[in-house]
Amino acid sequence: MMEVYQNNPKDFLNLFPREILGSTTKEGGYTLSKSFYALAHYHYIQYNSQDRINILCVDIDHHRDGAVWIDFDLPQPTWTIWTDRGVQFMWVLDKPIFTSSQNKHRNTHLAYAKDTLHKIVYALNADTHAIGFNRVFRNPLKHDSRYFDSRVSLKDFGHLKTPPSEWFDKVFPKREKFSTLFGGTRDGGLDFSKMEEGDGRNTALFDRLRFWAYDVAKSGTYSEFDLAHKGYVLNQAFKQVLESKEVDRIITSIDKFIENNYMRSNYMAKTTPEERSKIASKNGAKGGAIRKAEAYGRIVATILQMQSFEIKITVSEVARRAKCDRGTVRNYLKEKGWEEVSRKEGWKK
């Protein structure tokens, strides 16, 4: 048997992404932090990133047999972590899969890894709700765990049986599909009211919100304010809502795509040279008073939205959401009788 290492983040720091998404509590908001800090402080973490798959993780919640992998002739897990109800296994791959690379075999490797993970979950009768490369699992430094300096190949699991079709139908039920702006399909069957931590709320909100934004942009009535409002309304539909910072990240990501990619490439491509000339003239003719009035209008709408969701009013946050200069926001607040109580409490009227 391999030597057991003491749990020290320096021993396996290079196995994790440079930044790890994690939280100190199971119900808390998840944030990105440098890997060393995350391993030293967070109790729940993601082992992979969106760009790199380096670790296969499974969660067994019906027994605490840390040696069950031997019964199925599986390779030694790199980590074995005991939980309140069961045990979690993590295997480090000998060759990471880089999902953002231009390698022509990338999709094949990713599909192979997914098939392998399905086989492991089926063989061990593991938790099907924890299937995925970016799920949150327990941090080995904060829970009862054992670490072995082992590496595995996907071929090491080749002897496992492929789950039957009935298993896939149960784990991945067919959902209603809707056509999107770009001719693809989107999932319209998720019930937000039943989704909580570990159910993929980030992905669900991102997909639902971006497809809504595509449709609105196509109709020519898109605005970031409406996008943000829609995002917060959708978030309130979850059984367990996401942290506002997570919602803001999703909103910002979608807005950047709409403004920088869709709007410019689609809207301007459909206008005639004469129409583009008129747009340029109109933009150039706007004076300071008009710009100020428009900025104040966005600030008012932003503050109302933030108040409705009980978000602290700060100059920097209002400026970011309203796409205004901080000085303009500060002047507006002072003109309307707002005062900065403290950095902790923000501005109040």
Buried (B, 14 or more C-beta within 10 A) or exposed (E): EEEEEEBEBEEBEEBBBEBBBBBBEEEBBBBBBEBBEBBBBBBBBBBBBEEBBBBBBBBBBEEBEBEBBEEEEBBBBBBBBBBEEBBBBBBBBEEBBBBEEEEEEBEEBBEBBBBBBBBBBBBBEBBBEBBBBBBBBBBBBBBBBBBBEBBBEBEBBEEBEEBEEEBEEEBEEEEEEEEBBEEEEBBEEBEBEEBEBBBBBBBBBBBBBBBBBBBBBBEEEBBBBBBBBBBBEBBEBBEEBBBBEBBBBBBBEBBEBBBEEBBEEEBEEEEEEEEEEEEEEEEEEEEEEEEBEEBBEBBEBBBEBBEEBEBEBBBEBBBBBBBBEEEBBBBBBEEEEBEBEEEEEBBEE
